[in-house]
Amino acid sequence: MTMVEKADLAEPNESELAAKIDAEQVRMERRRKIEAFLIPMTTVVSLLLIWQFGVRYFEVPMYIAPAPSDVGEALIKQFPLLLTNFWPTFYESVLGFFVGNLAAVCIAVAFVHNKTVQKAFFPIAVFINTIPILAVAPILILILGPGLSAKIVIVSLICFFPTLVNMVRGLQAVSPQALELARILSATKSEIFWKIRLPSSLPFLFSALKIAATTSVIGAIVGEWVGADVGLGALILDSSFNFRAALLYATVFMSSGLSVILFASVTIAERLIVRWHT
């Protein structure tokens, strides 16, 4: 048998081996995805069953701890009421999220380009962040009134500081070699910002936005606690005072669902925008 004939016989074996390896990798990837879905779902279902059994077995009064079935029933029966209060909280969370993060990004850019401004105003930002939002909310309600403006400011404040810190860090996390190369090539400050600093800061920015997406809902609910008659926060207070525990739990789950929606939206935006970052 010649060398050419041996090579012809070896090629199909190698291609078959590569195909088997690829098929095995596909099966392993599919198995990982299934496990990533099934394991948390199994945990959630198990916890709900324990909750349901515990409440029924120990005969816990509904006004203290309703069973998951009672909460589900409240979600279905009171869904129009929940949806009516969902939208004000949604608007407040989204508007405050954009205002607070936009302000944080603009101030972070100013801090990076002017160290004097950073030294002057960064301690003030830290001081404002140390004040509990529950203490700030009544002051803002007194100044701005119980309308939408106060809620937006409260949400903006709770979103502002994490984004400011991460954005400053991201804008400064540029390789000195890259900056030196840009200066050698006579790049302007604007070109350095848009082509070097901003792309390097996006992973840091989106990390902060994920945090802000969930805390924005907290800020909206706190604002509604202090001064509002509509919204999920107002409905939580009303349910608590009237011992409507099933509706209270349903409202809490609705609030959690809003946080998940905002977090997922930021995650999807990150995957679409920051394609180069693992």
PLY file of the C-alpha trace (Angstrom):
ply
format ascii 1.0
element vertex 278
property float x
property float y
property float z
element edge 277
property int vertex1
property int vertex2
end_header
0.00 0.00 0.00
1.41 3.38 -1.00
1.72 6.44 1.24
-1.07 8.21 -0.69
-3.45 5.30 -0.07
-2.60 5.34 3.67
-3.28 9.06 3.83
-6.65 8.53 2.13
-7.57 5.91 4.72
-6.45 8.12 7.63
-8.41 11.21 6.56
-11.91 9.74 7.09
-10.91 8.47 10.53
-9.73 11.93 11.57
-12.87 13.60 10.24
-15.07 11.06 12.03
-13.16 11.66 15.26
-13.59 15.43 14.88
-17.31 14.97 14.24
-17.65 12.82 17.37
-15.80 15.42 19.44
-18.06 18.18 18.12
-21.18 16.12 18.83
-19.97 15.39 22.36
-19.30 19.09 22.96
-22.80 19.95 21.73
-24.30 17.34 24.08
-22.28 18.65 27.04
-23.31 22.24 26.29
-26.96 21.22 26.05
-26.65 19.33 29.32
-25.12 22.38 31.04
-27.99 24.57 29.84
-30.58 22.07 31.04
-28.88 21.80 34.43
-28.63 25.61 34.69
-32.42 25.74 34.26
-33.52 22.68 36.19
-31.41 23.11 39.34
-32.73 26.57 40.32
-36.28 25.65 39.24
-36.18 22.50 41.36
-34.94 24.54 44.32
-37.73 27.11 43.92
-40.42 24.44 43.61
-39.06 22.62 46.67
-39.08 25.79 48.76
-42.63 26.60 47.69
-43.77 23.08 48.64
-42.08 23.36 52.04
-43.71 26.75 52.55
-47.14 25.41 51.53
-46.86 22.31 53.74
-45.48 24.25 56.72
-48.25 26.85 56.70
-50.98 24.23 56.36
-49.49 21.76 58.83
-48.83 24.30 61.60
-52.11 26.11 60.86
-50.46 29.52 60.60
-53.11 32.28 60.34
-53.38 33.78 56.86
-52.89 37.35 58.11
-49.43 36.31 59.38
-48.12 34.05 56.61
-50.37 33.03 53.70
-49.61 29.88 51.76
-48.23 30.13 48.21
-51.63 29.02 46.92
-53.23 31.98 48.70
-50.66 34.34 47.21
-51.26 32.88 43.75
-54.99 33.33 44.18
-54.44 36.96 45.20
-52.24 37.51 42.14
-54.99 36.27 39.87
-57.99 37.91 41.56
-56.27 41.22 42.34
-54.25 41.42 39.11
-56.11 44.52 37.79
-55.38 46.32 41.07
-51.74 45.19 41.01
-51.34 46.29 37.39
-52.88 49.68 38.12
-50.28 50.25 40.86
-47.47 48.65 38.83
-47.29 51.34 36.16
-46.65 54.36 38.44
-43.79 52.48 40.13
-42.47 51.43 36.73
-42.45 55.02 35.41
-40.78 56.35 38.55
-38.13 53.61 38.48
-37.28 54.02 34.79
-37.23 57.82 34.78
-35.17 58.00 37.96
-32.85 55.31 36.61
-32.08 57.32 33.47
-31.78 60.68 35.25
-29.54 59.37 38.04
-27.25 57.37 35.79
-26.99 60.11 33.17
-25.98 62.60 35.86
-23.46 60.11 37.28
-21.86 59.50 33.86
-21.57 63.24 33.09
-20.05 64.02 36.50
-17.66 61.05 36.19
-16.42 62.43 32.85
-15.86 65.82 34.50
-13.99 64.19 37.39
-11.63 62.30 35.07
-10.81 65.33 32.94
-10.44 67.77 35.84
-8.80 66.54 39.03
-9.64 69.78 40.85
-13.34 69.21 40.26
-12.97 65.63 41.50
-11.20 66.72 44.69
-13.82 69.40 45.33
-17.03 67.48 44.70
-16.29 63.78 45.20
-16.30 64.07 49.04
-19.70 65.79 48.78
-21.01 62.89 46.69
-19.72 60.44 49.30
-21.35 62.43 52.09
-24.73 62.48 50.31
-24.49 58.74 49.76
-23.95 58.15 53.49
-27.35 59.68 54.31
-30.01 56.93 54.46
-32.56 57.25 51.69
-35.35 56.89 54.26
-34.07 60.09 55.89
-33.73 61.97 52.59
-37.14 60.99 51.19
-39.30 63.03 53.62
-37.13 66.11 53.01
-37.54 65.80 49.25
-41.28 65.27 49.63
-41.50 68.50 51.68
-39.44 70.45 49.12
-40.85 69.05 45.85
-44.26 67.89 46.99
-45.78 64.40 46.79
-45.81 64.35 43.00
-43.70 62.55 40.41
-40.70 64.88 40.70
-39.85 63.87 44.26
-40.03 60.15 43.38
-37.71 60.64 40.40
-35.17 62.52 42.54
-35.26 59.80 45.21
-34.67 57.09 42.61
-31.93 59.17 40.98
-30.10 59.55 44.28
-30.19 55.84 45.04
-28.83 55.04 41.54
-26.29 57.86 41.38
-23.36 56.89 43.58
-22.65 53.29 42.43
-22.64 54.44 38.81
-20.43 57.42 39.60
-17.79 55.30 41.35
-17.76 52.57 38.69
-17.72 55.04 35.80
-14.78 56.96 37.26
-12.93 53.71 37.78
-13.73 52.57 34.25
-12.62 55.81 32.63
-9.34 55.63 34.55
-8.79 51.92 33.81
-6.99 52.64 30.56
-3.62 51.18 29.75
-0.85 53.81 30.09
0.67 52.39 26.92
-2.56 53.06 25.02
-2.65 56.65 26.27
1.02 57.15 25.39
0.41 55.79 21.89
-2.56 58.12 21.46
-0.43 61.11 22.44
2.34 60.04 20.03
-0.27 59.90 17.26
-1.44 63.42 18.25
-4.92 62.29 19.28
-7.13 64.96 20.78
-8.82 64.63 24.19
-12.10 64.03 22.43
-10.63 61.19 20.35
-8.99 59.64 23.41
-12.31 59.76 25.26
-14.53 58.30 22.52
-12.10 55.71 21.18
-10.15 54.63 24.29
-11.64 55.73 27.60
-15.33 55.20 26.87
-15.01 51.67 25.41
-12.83 50.59 28.34
-15.36 51.97 30.84
-18.44 50.22 29.42
-17.99 46.93 31.35
-17.69 48.93 34.58
-20.69 51.06 33.63
-22.95 48.09 32.95
-21.92 46.46 36.22
-23.16 49.57 37.99
-26.31 49.76 35.87
-27.27 46.24 36.92
-27.10 47.32 40.55
-28.99 50.53 39.80
-31.70 48.62 37.92
-32.72 46.79 41.08
-32.16 49.63 43.55
-34.27 51.97 41.41
-37.36 49.96 42.32
-36.42 50.25 45.99
-36.13 54.03 45.62
-39.52 54.27 43.93
-41.19 52.20 46.66
-39.55 54.28 49.41
-40.82 57.45 47.74
-44.32 55.99 47.59
-44.14 55.05 51.26
-43.45 58.64 52.24
-46.01 60.37 50.04
-48.23 58.61 47.51
-51.63 57.02 47.22
-50.83 54.92 44.14
-47.96 52.60 43.28
-46.67 49.31 44.62
-45.18 51.02 47.68
-48.53 52.57 48.60
-50.25 49.23 48.02
-47.73 47.50 50.33
-48.54 49.96 53.11
-52.29 49.64 52.56
-52.11 45.84 52.58
-50.02 45.85 55.77
-52.32 48.19 57.68
-55.41 46.24 56.65
-53.85 42.80 57.33
-54.34 41.66 53.72
-51.31 39.39 53.85
-51.97 37.54 50.60
-52.19 40.84 48.67
-49.11 42.09 50.53
-47.06 39.09 49.40
-48.44 39.38 45.87
-47.39 43.04 45.75
-43.91 42.15 46.97
-43.60 39.52 44.23
-44.82 42.10 41.70
-42.10 44.50 42.88
-39.52 41.75 42.58
-40.74 41.01 39.06
-40.24 44.67 38.11
-36.65 44.51 39.40
-36.03 41.36 37.37
-37.40 43.02 34.23
-35.13 46.04 34.61
-32.10 43.86 35.43
-32.76 41.65 32.40
-33.12 44.71 30.15
-29.71 46.03 31.25
-28.17 42.57 30.76
-29.56 42.32 27.21
-28.30 45.83 26.41
-24.85 44.87 27.71
-24.70 41.81 25.47
-25.68 43.89 22.45
-23.30 46.77 23.14
-20.24 45.27 24.88
-19.62 42.44 22.42
-15.84 42.38 22.88
-15.91 41.85 26.65
-16.13 38.32 28.03
0 1
1 2
2 3
3 4
4 5
5 6
6 7
7 8
8 9
9 10
10 11
11 12
12 13
13 14
14 15
15 16
16 17
17 18
18 19
19 20
20 21
21 22
22 23
23 24
24 25
25 26
26 27
27 28
28 29
29 30
30 31
31 32
32 33
33 34
34 35
35 36
36 37
37 38
38 39
39 40
40 41
41 42
42 43
43 44
44 45
45 46
46 47
47 48
48 49
49 50
50 51
51 52
52 53
53 54
54 55
55 56
56 57
57 58
58 59
59 60
60 61
61 62
62 63
63 64
64 65
65 66
66 67
67 68
68 69
69 70
70 71
71 72
72 73
73 74
74 75
75 76
76 77
77 78
78 79
79 80
80 81
81 82
82 83
83 84
84 85
85 86
86 87
87 88
88 89
89 90
90 91
91 92
92 93
93 94
94 95
95 96
96 97
97 98
98 99
99 100
100 101
101 102
102 103
103 104
104 105
105 106
106 107
107 108
108 109
109 110
110 111
111 112
112 113
113 114
114 115
115 116
116 117
117 118
118 119
119 120
120 121
121 122
122 123
123 124
124 125
125 126
126 127
127 128
128 129
129 130
130 131
131 132
132 133
133 134
134 135
135 136
136 137
137 138
138 139
139 140
140 141
141 142
142 143
143 144
144 145
145 146
146 147
147 148
148 149
149 150
150 151
151 152
152 153
153 154
154 155
155 156
156 157
157 158
158 159
159 160
160 161
161 162
162 163
163 164
164 165
165 166
166 167
167 168
168 169
169 170
170 171
171 172
172 173
173 174
174 175
175 176
176 177
177 178
178 179
179 180
180 181
181 182
182 183
183 184
184 185
185 186
186 187
187 188
188 189
189 190
190 191
191 192
192 193
193 194
194 195
195 196
196 197
197 198
198 199
199 200
200 201
201 202
202 203
203 204
204 205
205 206
206 207
207 208
208 209
209 210
210 211
211 212
212 213
213 214
214 215
215 216
216 217
217 218
218 219
219 220
220 221
221 222
222 223
223 224
224 225
225 226
226 227
227 228
228 229
229 230
230 231
231 232
232 233
233 234
234 235
235 236
236 237
237 238
238 239
239 240
240 241
241 242
242 243
243 244
244 245
245 246
246 247
247 248
248 249
249 250
250 251
251 252
252 253
253 254
254 255
255 256
256 257
257 258
258 259
259 260
260 261
261 262
262 263
263 264
264 265
265 266
266 267
267 268
268 269
269 270
270 271
271 272
272 273
273 274
274 275
275 276
276 277
